[in-house]
Amino acid sequence: MQDFPATTLPRFSRFLPTLLLLLTVFGPISMDLYLPALPALTAELEAATSVAQLTVTTCLIGLAVGQLIAGPLSDRFGRRGILLIGVVAYVVTSALCAASPTVELLILARLVQGLAGGVGIVIAQAAGRDIYSGGALIRFYGRLTVIGGLAAIVGPLLGGQLNTVTDWRGLFVFLAIVGAALLVTAAIGFPETLPAERRTAGGFAQTGRDFRVLLSDRVFLGAVLNQGFMYAALFAYLSGATFVLQGIYGLSPQGYAVAFGLNSAGFMFFGYVAGRSAERWSVPRTLGVGIGVATLGALGLLAAGLTVLPLWMVIVSLLALASGVAITSPPATTLALVEYPRLAGTASSLLGMVRFGFGGITAPLVGLAGAATILPLGIVTTASIALAAVSYLALALAARPRRVADAPAAGAEPVLQAVSSDSSSDSKGLA
């Protein structure tokens, strides 16, 4: 399989894959970049710590809901217009964040900033489904995972460096400048990837029917739920790791940064390997391997909560957890979107909403028992991975030959038959 046929390659299509990868970064990095300046922000706006932390929560909610809105709209009206509107909104709200005189206005602006940032994530995934098929599609989703891990490293580090020369308002100005640069790049280099003849028709009623079609598909639902629970474990790790490594094991901020960087590097590396493995070996089995690796990590954290384990075992457990989530991401994303070329935006929006939504629910749970024990983190991650495994079994049992719900229009790339047949044969063996 290949991308666009050579005769229909848009002028800037050689830059399109890079642009799609960048679009997945500027939303999530909005959560991380200003975290080093959060204490100063809290003091300047005279806000309670819990209220200031809502600026993180609302951005996370916005990223989830923004995908749910933008995906169906892009299926109906095309990718390019929705993307440009979303990036413009991101630039405006980033500037509004920088100028916010009160924490309440900042919380509202962060919500809208998250909504706008979610547009980039869902358009990148959907446009990838528009232009790729076969092994290229799996490799693309592997690269998305790698870039997500890179954003996790770059965000806090870049924010910390910028915070030495500017305050928290300057960090939001920087995000507005980044958004403006992406807007210019997208306006020049992002062609319409969804032709008019392949778009959906109808209003909200049709969107509701599309959601019902997707949610009635056991393979799609299994893949989405698997990713929701896997990312619930990942967000629990992101929320609780600093308390574990610094508060309990006494790592310095620099030591924590090294450990966090190691785990993020593992996330990037294994996300890349998973994309290659799923393409050359097996999509469902690669997904199963990821669940197994994450299970080992979660059980290690649970053991650390029940007994005293050395620091290196906890770090290895965190690394296994993050790496396992990364391994599952490319194959699960492929299985969720492969059968729905005409509903790629809607399907991608549900996938993204569940990932961020489940993560937003579990992240606060690791702190319920205070910061003096690892046990809540071990319980939350183990339960999440167990539920992800159950979802995978339901996915595997359902992954049998089935009628394609919406075949692509004439002249479009065919559905990823290699993945479908591979999934079917593997699921038969598992069943």
C-alpha positions in Angstrom: 0.0 0.0 0.0 1.1 3.6 -0.5 -0.1 7.1 0.2 -1.9 9.3 -2.4 -1.4 8.0 -5.9 1.5 9.8 -7.4 -0.7 11.5 -10.0 -2.8 13.2 -7.3 -0.1 14.3 -4.9 -0.8 17.8 -3.7 1.9 20.3 -4.1 2.9 20.3 -0.4 2.0 16.7 0.4 5.7 15.8 1.1 5.4 18.0 4.2 2.0 16.7 5.2 3.1 13.8 7.4 5.4 16.1 9.4 2.6 18.7 9.7 0.2 16.0 11.0 2.7 14.9 13.6 3.1 18.5 14.8 -0.6 19.0 15.0 -0.8 16.2 17.6 1.8 18.0 19.9 0.5 21.6 20.4 -2.7 20.5 22.2 -1.1 18.2 24.8 2.0 20.4 25.2 -0.5 23.1 26.4 -1.0 21.1 29.5 2.7 20.7 30.3 4.5 23.8 29.2 3.4 26.1 32.0 3.5 23.6 34.9 6.9 24.9 36.2 5.3 28.3 36.6 2.1 27.1 38.3 3.2 28.1 41.8 4.0 31.6 40.6 0.7 31.8 38.8 -1.1 30.7 41.9 0.6 33.4 44.0 0.1 36.2 41.5 -3.6 35.6 41.0 -4.1 35.0 44.8 -5.8 31.7 44.1 -6.0 28.5 46.2 -3.8 25.7 45.0 -6.7 23.5 44.3 -8.4 26.2 42.3 -5.2 26.9 40.3 -4.9 23.2 39.5 -8.3 23.5 37.8 -6.4 25.2 34.9 -4.9 21.8 34.2 -8.1 19.9 34.7 -10.2 22.1 32.4 -7.6 21.9 29.7 -7.7 18.1 29.9 -11.5 18.2 29.7 -11.3 20.5 26.7 -8.9 18.2 24.9 -11.3 15.4 25.3 -14.5 17.3 24.3 -12.8 19.2 21.5 -12.0 15.9 19.7 -15.6 14.7 20.2 -16.9 17.9 18.5 -14.3 18.3 15.7 -14.2 14.7 14.5 -17.8 14.5 13.2 -17.7 18.1 11.9 -14.6 17.2 9.8 -16.3 14.1 8.4 -19.1 16.4 7.2 -17.3 19.6 6.1 -13.8 18.3 5.4 -10.6 18.4 7.4 -8.9 21.6 6.3 -11.6 24.2 7.3 -12.2 22.7 10.7 -8.5 22.5 11.4 -7.9 26.2 10.5 -10.8 27.3 12.7 -9.4 25.2 15.6 -5.9 26.7 15.2 -7.2 30.2 15.1 -9.2 29.6 18.2 -6.1 28.2 19.9 -4.0 31.3 19.1 -6.7 33.6 20.4 -7.3 31.7 23.6 -3.6 31.3 24.3 -3.3 35.1 24.1 -6.4 35.4 26.4 -4.7 33.1 28.9 -1.7 35.4 28.9 -3.8 38.4 29.6 -6.2 36.8 32.2 -6.6 39.1 35.2 -8.3 36.5 37.4 -7.9 32.8 37.9 -11.6 32.3 37.0 -11.1 33.8 33.6 -7.9 31.8 33.1 -9.8 28.5 33.9 -12.4 29.4 31.3 -9.7 30.3 28.7 -7.9 27.1 29.4 -11.1 25.1 28.8 -11.5 26.7 25.3 -7.7 26.4 24.7 -8.1 22.6 25.3 -11.1 22.4 23.0 -9.1 24.1 20.2 -6.1 21.9 20.9 -8.2 18.8 20.6 -8.9 19.7 17.0 -5.3 19.1 16.0 -5.2 15.7 17.6 -8.4 14.4 15.9 -7.6 15.9 12.5 -4.2 14.4 12.5 -5.5 10.9 13.2 -8.4 11.3 10.7 -6.3 12.8 8.0 -3.8 9.9 8.5 -6.6 7.5 7.8 -7.6 9.5 4.7 -4.2 9.3 3.1 -2.6 6.1 4.4 -3.5 2.4 4.2 -1.8 -0.9 4.8 1.6 -0.8 6.5 1.9 2.9 6.0 -1.1 3.5 8.2 0.3 1.4 11.0 3.7 3.1 10.8 2.0 6.5 10.9 0.1 5.7 14.1 3.4 4.5 15.5 5.0 7.8 14.8 2.1 9.6 16.5 2.9 7.6 19.6 6.5 8.6 19.4 5.7 12.2 19.0 3.3 12.0 22.0 6.2 10.7 24.1 8.5 13.5 22.8 5.9 16.1 23.8 5.8 14.6 27.4 9.6 15.2 27.6 9.8 18.5 25.8 6.8 20.2 27.4 8.0 20.4 31.1 11.7 20.8 30.1 11.0 23.7 27.7 8.6 25.3 30.1 11.3 25.2 32.8 13.9 26.8 30.5 11.5 29.5 29.4 10.5 30.2 32.9 14.0 31.3 33.6 13.6 34.2 31.2 9.8 35.0 31.4 6.8 34.5 33.7 3.7 32.4 33.3 2.1 35.0 31.1 5.1 34.8 28.8 4.7 31.0 28.5 1.2 31.5 27.2 2.4 34.1 24.7 4.9 31.5 23.5 2.1 29.1 23.0 0.2 31.7 21.0 3.3 32.2 18.8 3.6 28.5 18.2 0.0 28.3 17.3 0.4 31.2 14.9 3.3 29.5 13.2 1.3 26.3 12.9 -1.6 28.3 11.4 0.6 29.7 8.7 2.1 26.3 8.0 -1.4 24.6 7.9 -2.8 27.3 5.6 0.0 26.7 3.2 0.8 23.0 3.5 -2.4 21.3 4.6 -4.5 20.3 1.5 -8.1 18.9 1.9 -7.6 15.2 2.5 -11.3 14.3 2.5 -12.9 14.8 -0.9 -16.5 16.0 -1.0 -17.7 12.7 -2.4 -16.4 10.9 0.6 -18.0 13.2 3.2 -21.0 12.3 5.4 -24.3 14.1 5.0 -26.9 15.1 7.5 -27.0 17.0 10.7 -27.0 16.0 14.4 -29.3 13.1 13.7 -26.8 11.6 11.2 -24.0 12.2 13.7 -26.0 10.2 16.3 -26.5 7.4 13.8 -22.8 7.4 13.1 -22.0 7.1 16.8 -24.4 4.2 17.1 -22.8 2.4 14.1 -19.4 2.7 15.7 -20.5 1.8 19.2 -22.3 -1.3 18.0 -19.1 -2.6 16.4 -17.5 -4.8 19.0 -14.0 -4.5 17.5 -14.2 -0.7 17.5 -15.6 -0.6 21.0 -13.0 -3.1 22.3 -10.2 -1.1 20.8 -11.5 2.2 22.2 -12.2 0.8 25.7 -8.8 -0.8 25.7 -7.1 2.5 25.0 -9.3 4.3 27.5 -8.2 2.0 30.3 -4.6 1.9 29.2 -4.4 5.7 29.2 -6.2 5.8 32.5 -3.2 3.9 33.9 -0.8 6.2 32.1 -2.5 9.4 33.5 -2.4 7.8 36.9 1.3 7.3 36.5 1.8 10.9 35.3 -0.2 12.2 38.3 1.4 10.1 41.0 5.0 9.5 39.9 6.3 12.8 41.2 4.9 12.0 44.7 6.3 8.5 44.6 9.8 9.3 43.4 10.3 12.6 45.2 8.1 12.4 48.2 8.6 8.7 49.1 12.0 7.8 47.6 13.6 11.2 48.1 14.7 11.9 44.5 15.8 15.5 43.8 13.9 17.4 41.1 16.9 16.7 38.8 16.7 13.0 39.6 13.0 12.9 39.0 13.6 14.6 35.6 16.1 11.9 34.7 13.6 9.1 35.7 10.7 10.8 33.9 12.9 11.3 30.8 13.8 7.6 30.9 10.2 6.6 31.0 9.2 9.0 28.2 12.1 7.7 26.1 10.8 4.2 26.7 7.4 5.4 25.6 8.8 6.8 22.4 11.0 3.8 21.6 8.4 1.1 22.2 5.8 3.1 20.4 8.0 3.1 17.3 8.8 -0.6 17.7 5.1 -1.4 18.1 4.3 0.3 14.8 6.9 -1.8 13.0 5.9 -5.0 14.9 2.2 -4.6 14.1 3.0 -4.0 10.5 5.3 -7.0 10.0 4.1 -9.4 12.7 0.6 -9.1 13.9 -1.7 -6.3 15.0 -3.7 -8.1 17.7 -0.6 -9.9 19.1 1.3 -6.7 19.3 -1.6 -5.3 21.3 -1.5 -8.3 23.6 2.2 -7.9 24.2 1.7 -4.3 25.2 -1.0 -5.3 27.7 1.4 -7.9 29.1 4.2 -5.5 29.5 2.0 -2.9 31.2 0.6 -5.6 33.5 4.1 -6.4 34.8 4.6 -2.7 35.5 1.3 -2.3 37.3 1.9 -5.4 39.4 5.3 -4.0 40.3 3.8 -0.8 41.6 1.1 -2.8 43.5 3.9 -4.9 45.1 5.7 -1.7 46.0 2.6 -0.5 47.8 2.3 -3.7 49.8 5.9 -4.1 50.7 9.1 -2.1 50.6 10.9 -2.4 47.2 14.1 -0.7 46.2 14.0 2.4 44.0 15.3 0.7 40.9 12.4 -1.8 40.9 9.9 1.1 41.1 11.5 2.9 38.2 11.6 -0.3 36.2 7.9 -0.8 37.0 7.0 2.7 35.8 9.1 2.2 32.7 7.2 -1.1 31.9 3.9 0.6 32.5 4.6 3.5 30.2 6.2 1.3 27.5 3.3 -1.2 27.6 0.8 1.7 27.0 2.9 2.8 24.0 3.0 -0.7 22.5 -0.8 -0.9 22.5 -1.4 2.5 21.0 -0.5 1.9 17.2 -2.3 -1.4 16.8 -5.4 -0.4 18.8 -5.7 2.9 16.9 -5.4 1.0 13.6 -8.1 -1.5 14.6 -10.4 1.3 15.7 -10.1 3.4 12.5 -9.3 0.9 9.7 -12.9 -0.1 8.9 -14.3 3.4 8.7 -12.6 5.6 6.1 -15.7 7.8 5.8 -16.1 8.1 9.5 -12.5 8.5 10.4 -13.0 11.8 12.1 -16.0 10.6 14.2 -14.2 7.3 15.1 -11.0 9.2 16.0 -13.0 11.7 18.2 -14.5 8.9 20.2 -11.0 7.3 20.6 -9.4 10.5 21.8 -12.3 11.5 24.1 -12.2 8.1 25.9 -8.4 8.3 26.2 -8.4 11.7 27.8 -11.7 11.3 29.6 -10.7 8.1 31.4 -7.3 9.6 32.2 -9.0 12.7 33.7 -11.1 10.5 35.9 -8.3 8.3 37.3 -5.6 10.9 37.7 -7.0 12.4 40.9 -7.6 8.9 42.4 -3.9 8.2 43.1 -3.9 11.0 45.7 -6.9 10.0 47.7 -4.8 8.3 50.4 -2.2 11.1 50.6 1.3 11.3 49.2 2.9 8.9 51.7 2.1 5.6 50.0 2.4 4.0 46.6 -0.6 1.7 47.2 -3.3 3.9 45.5 -1.1 4.2 42.4 -0.6 0.4 42.3 -4.3 -0.3 42.8 -5.5 2.2 40.1 -2.9 1.1 37.5 -3.5 -2.6 38.1 -7.3 -2.3 37.9 -7.0 -0.1 34.8 -4.8 -2.6 33.0 -7.0 -5.5 34.0 -10.0 -3.7 32.5 -7.9 -3.0 29.4 -7.2 -6.8 29.1 -10.8 -7.6 29.4 -11.6 -5.2 26.6 -8.9 -6.8 24.5 -10.4 -10.2 25.0 -13.7 -8.9 23.9 -12.0 -7.3 20.9 -10.1 -10.5 20.0 -13.2 -12.7 20.2 -15.2 -10.2 18.0 -12.4 -9.8 15.4 -13.8 -12.1 12.9 -14.4 -11.5 9.1 -17.2 -8.9 8.9 -18.9 -6.7 6.4 -17.1 -3.3 6.0 -19.5 -0.8 7.4 -18.7 2.0 4.9 -16.5 1.1 1.9 -14.5 4.0 0.5 -15.7 5.9 -2.5 -14.6 4.9 -6.0 -11.0 5.7 -6.6 -10.2 5.9 -2.9 -7.7 3.8 -1.1 -9.2 0.4 -0.1 -9.8 -0.6 3.5 -6.8 -2.0 5.2 -7.4 -5.6 4.2 -4.1 -6.8 5.5 -4.9 -5.7 9.0 -8.5 -7.0 8.8 -7.4 -10.4 7.6 -4.6 -10.6 10.1 -7.0 -9.6 12.9 -9.4 -12.3 11.8 -6.9 -15.1 11.7 -5.3 -14.1 15.0 -8.7 -13.8 16.8 -9.6 -17.2 15.6 -6.6 -18.6 17.2 -7.3 -16.7 20.5 -10.9 -17.7 20.4 
